[in-house]
Amino acid sequence: MSDLDKPDTTTDLTALTADLVSAFVSHNKVGTAELPGLIAAVHGALAGLGAATDTETVEAFHPAVTARKSLADPDHIVSMIDGKPYSSLKRHLAAHGLTPDEYRARYGLPSSYPMVAPGYSARRSELAKTIGLGRKPKGEIPVAASAAKPAKSAKPARKPRTPKAAPAA
């Protein structure tokens, strides 16, 4: 609870006004004719601060496009913030200080609303499958079969190296 919300706000505003004006006058040259105007301006500004917090309303957000139009193209999702197409909305939302859940809540979207375009997701999935991600290796050999048959190498084993003779002293 701030000081301005107490019942004796007029005395608090008067005391704050007196403190602010006296601090200002002590460091700046102010004529006696300008002093009443300065006091009235400071008091009005302080009174306006308390009223501004009471009447502050939540800003209503209007989407740039409808939810249906934002998902019309399979290669892009159109942002409801600025109406521009994106393959993925995550970075765009982060640039505007939003998370996907906050974005969905702001525009009344269901939790199943995608953040990545379906076409983009399909291309990435196909690319991952072509390079072999998500599959088990093909050449798995059972452990029992490999222990039963030792593999013979095609080359004969090398001769061990002979140590160098110590230098004669």
Secondary structure, 3 states (H helix, E strand, C coil): CCHHHCCCHHHHHHHHHHHHHHHHHHHCCCCCCCHHHHHHHHHHHHHHHHHHHHCCCCCCCCCCCCHHHHCCCCCCEECCCCCCEECECHHHHHHCCCCHHHHHHHCCCCCCCCCECHHHHHHHHHHHHHCCCCCCCCCCCCHHHHHHCCCCCCCCCCCCCCCCCCCCC
